[in-house]
Amino acid sequence: MPVQRTTDVRYRGLTARDLALIAVFAALIAALSMFVAIPIPFSPVPITLQTLGVMLAGALIGWKRGTLAVAVLLALGFAGLPLFAGGRGGLAVLVGPSGGMVLGWLLGALVIGALTELMLRNGRYRFWKGAAINVLGGMVVIYAVGVPWMAVVLGDGALASLMAVAVYLPGDLAKAVIAALIAATVHRAYPIPPAGRPVISAEEDRA
């Protein structure tokens, strides 16, 4: 009977390149939050470009490295470094009205990275699919964590908090589109390999 051999490529661990990418994107998100922070009179959370960095991390370097980049940023910020909006740092950010949004970055980067990797495995990066993924992970997921958190901290209802963050919707939609444009360009010109070292295994299936 014929023997069919299939090769399965898996990636394990993290390489020095992966660690460098994690550090670079953690620094990118920090820079986008430190240098752009526009206060809003009727909302305690300023407008920043942080979510753009989160979207780019997931869309460009995948769920594992992207989530770790956000985790590194959060760890350093909660330790006291001024890496959050307006140069803030420390655990006070976590218990503040924007604490839910900040923690939502982790899940947002994971969702964007996982869905983007799935899209790339099934073909090339497509702009509108990428933009939809960015909206899902960078807006829906983050808002789902951040709005209830803000409602609890401020003592008002979730609807009032949702109305307060409605001002961010146009900007976040623009960030989703910009991140998709950048990701489409990068993946076309310089595809970034998956995280980890490739481990090739062969399996034999007898017909």
C-alpha positions as CSV (number, residue, x, y, z in Angstrom):
1,M,0.0,0.0,0.0
2,P,1.3,3.5,-0.7
3,V,2.7,5.6,2.1
4,Q,1.8,9.2,2.4
5,R,4.2,11.4,4.3
6,T,3.1,14.7,5.7
7,T,5.3,17.3,7.2
8,D,4.1,19.5,10.0
9,V,6.1,22.6,11.0
10,R,5.6,23.9,14.5
11,Y,7.3,26.7,16.3
12,R,8.4,26.4,19.9
13,G,10.0,28.8,22.4
14,L,11.2,32.3,21.7
15,T,14.3,33.3,19.7
16,A,16.5,36.4,20.2
17,R,14.7,37.9,17.3
18,D,11.4,37.4,19.1
19,L,12.7,39.0,22.2
20,A,13.9,42.0,20.2
21,L,10.5,42.4,18.5
22,I,8.8,42.2,21.9
23,A,11.0,45.0,23.3
24,V,10.6,47.1,20.2
25,F,6.8,47.0,20.2
26,A,6.6,47.5,24.0
27,A,8.7,50.7,23.4
28,L,6.4,51.7,20.5
29,I,3.2,51.4,22.6
30,A,4.9,53.4,25.4
31,A,6.0,56.1,23.0
32,L,2.6,56.4,21.4
33,S,1.0,56.9,24.9
34,M,3.6,59.3,26.3
35,F,3.9,61.8,23.5
36,V,0.2,61.9,22.5
37,A,-2.3,62.4,25.3
38,I,-5.2,64.8,24.6
39,P,-7.4,65.4,27.6
40,I,-11.2,65.4,27.2
41,P,-13.3,67.6,29.6
42,F,-16.1,65.1,30.0
43,S,-14.1,61.9,30.1
44,P,-11.3,60.9,32.6
45,V,-9.5,58.9,29.9
46,P,-7.4,61.1,27.4
47,I,-7.2,60.4,23.7
48,T,-3.9,58.6,22.9
49,L,-2.4,56.4,20.2
50,Q,-1.9,53.5,22.6
51,T,-4.5,51.3,20.9
52,L,-2.8,51.9,17.6
53,G,0.3,50.4,19.1
54,V,-1.7,47.4,20.5
55,M,-3.3,46.8,17.1
56,L,0.1,47.0,15.3
57,A,1.6,44.6,17.8
58,G,-1.0,41.9,17.2
59,A,-1.2,42.5,13.4
60,L,2.5,42.5,12.8
61,I,4.2,40.2,15.2
62,G,1.4,37.8,16.1
63,W,-0.5,36.9,19.3
64,K,2.4,35.5,21.3
65,R,4.9,38.3,20.8
66,G,2.2,41.0,20.6
67,T,0.6,39.9,23.9
68,L,4.1,39.7,25.6
69,A,5.0,43.2,24.3
70,V,1.8,44.5,26.0
71,A,2.6,42.5,29.1
72,V,6.1,43.9,29.3
73,L,4.8,47.5,29.0
74,L,2.2,46.9,31.7
75,A,4.7,45.3,34.1
76,L,7.1,48.2,33.7
77,G,4.3,50.8,34.0
78,F,2.7,49.2,37.1
79,A,6.2,49.1,38.6
80,G,6.3,52.9,38.4
81,L,7.8,53.9,35.1
82,P,5.9,56.7,33.4
83,L,4.8,54.7,30.4
84,F,1.1,55.4,30.4
85,A,-0.9,58.3,29.1
86,G,0.4,61.7,30.3
87,G,3.6,60.1,31.7
88,R,1.7,58.3,34.5
89,G,2.9,55.1,36.1
90,G,2.3,52.9,39.1
91,L,-0.6,50.8,40.4
92,A,-2.8,53.9,40.7
93,V,-3.4,53.6,36.9
94,L,-4.8,50.1,37.4
95,V,-7.3,51.2,40.0
96,G,-8.2,54.3,38.0
97,P,-11.0,54.7,35.4
98,S,-8.7,53.7,32.6
99,G,-7.5,50.6,34.3
100,G,-9.9,48.4,32.4
101,M,-8.9,49.8,29.1
102,V,-5.2,49.2,29.9
103,L,-5.8,45.6,30.9
104,G,-8.0,45.1,27.9
105,W,-4.9,45.7,25.7
106,L,-3.7,42.2,26.6
107,L,-6.8,40.5,25.4
108,G,-7.0,42.8,22.4
109,A,-3.5,42.0,21.2
110,L,-4.1,38.3,21.7
111,V,-7.3,38.4,19.7
112,I,-5.8,40.5,16.9
113,G,-2.7,38.4,16.7
114,A,-4.5,35.0,16.7
115,L,-7.0,36.0,14.0
116,T,-4.3,37.7,11.9
117,E,-2.1,34.5,12.1
118,L,-5.1,32.4,11.1
119,M,-5.7,34.7,8.1
120,L,-2.1,34.5,7.0
121,R,-2.1,30.7,7.3
122,N,-5.0,30.6,4.9
123,G,-3.6,33.0,2.5
124,R,-2.2,36.6,2.3
125,Y,-3.0,39.5,4.5
126,R,-6.2,41.2,3.3
127,F,-6.7,44.9,4.2
128,W,-10.5,44.8,5.0
129,K,-10.3,41.6,6.9
130,G,-7.3,43.0,8.8
131,A,-9.3,46.2,9.6
132,A,-12.3,44.1,10.8
133,I,-9.9,42.1,13.0
134,N,-8.5,45.3,14.4
135,V,-11.9,46.6,15.2
136,L,-12.9,43.4,17.0
137,G,-9.7,43.1,19.1
138,G,-8.8,46.8,19.4
139,M,-12.2,48.2,20.1
140,V,-14.9,45.6,20.9
141,V,-12.7,43.5,23.2
142,I,-11.0,46.5,24.9
143,Y,-14.3,48.3,25.4
144,A,-15.9,45.2,26.8
145,V,-13.3,45.2,29.5
146,G,-12.9,49.0,29.9
147,V,-16.4,50.3,30.0
148,P,-17.7,48.2,32.9
149,W,-14.5,49.0,34.8
150,M,-14.9,52.7,34.2
151,A,-18.6,52.4,35.4
152,V,-17.5,50.8,38.7
153,V,-14.7,53.3,39.4
154,L,-16.7,56.4,38.6
155,G,-19.9,55.0,40.2
156,D,-22.1,55.7,37.3
157,G,-23.9,53.2,35.0
158,A,-22.3,51.3,32.1
159,L,-24.5,53.2,29.7
160,A,-23.1,56.5,31.0
161,S,-19.6,55.3,30.7
162,L,-20.2,53.9,27.2
163,M,-21.6,57.3,26.2
164,A,-18.4,58.9,27.7
165,V,-16.1,56.8,25.5
166,A,-18.3,57.3,22.4
167,V,-16.0,60.2,21.5
168,Y,-13.2,57.7,21.0
169,L,-15.0,55.7,18.3
170,P,-14.0,57.8,15.2
171,G,-10.4,57.9,16.3
172,D,-10.3,54.2,17.1
173,L,-11.9,53.3,13.8
174,A,-9.2,55.4,12.0
175,K,-6.5,53.6,14.0
176,A,-7.9,50.2,12.9
177,V,-7.7,51.3,9.3
178,I,-4.2,52.7,9.7
179,A,-3.0,49.6,11.4
180,A,-4.4,47.4,8.7
181,L,-2.8,49.6,6.0
182,I,0.6,49.3,7.7
183,A,0.2,45.6,8.3
184,A,-0.8,44.9,4.7
185,T,2.3,46.8,3.5
186,V,4.7,45.1,5.9
187,H,3.3,41.5,5.3
188,R,3.6,42.1,1.6
189,A,7.1,43.6,1.5
190,Y,8.7,41.9,4.5
191,P,6.8,38.9,6.0
192,I,7.6,38.4,9.7
193,P,8.0,34.7,10.5
194,P,6.0,33.1,13.4
195,A,7.4,33.3,16.9
196,G,9.7,30.5,18.1
197,R,12.1,28.0,16.5
198,P,10.7,25.8,13.7
199,V,10.4,22.2,14.7
200,I,9.6,19.9,11.7
201,S,8.0,16.6,12.3
202,A,6.9,14.0,9.7
203,E,4.0,11.7,10.0
204,E,3.3,8.6,7.9
205,D,-0.3,7.8,7.0
206,R,-0.9,4.4,5.3
207,A,-3.6,4.4,2.8
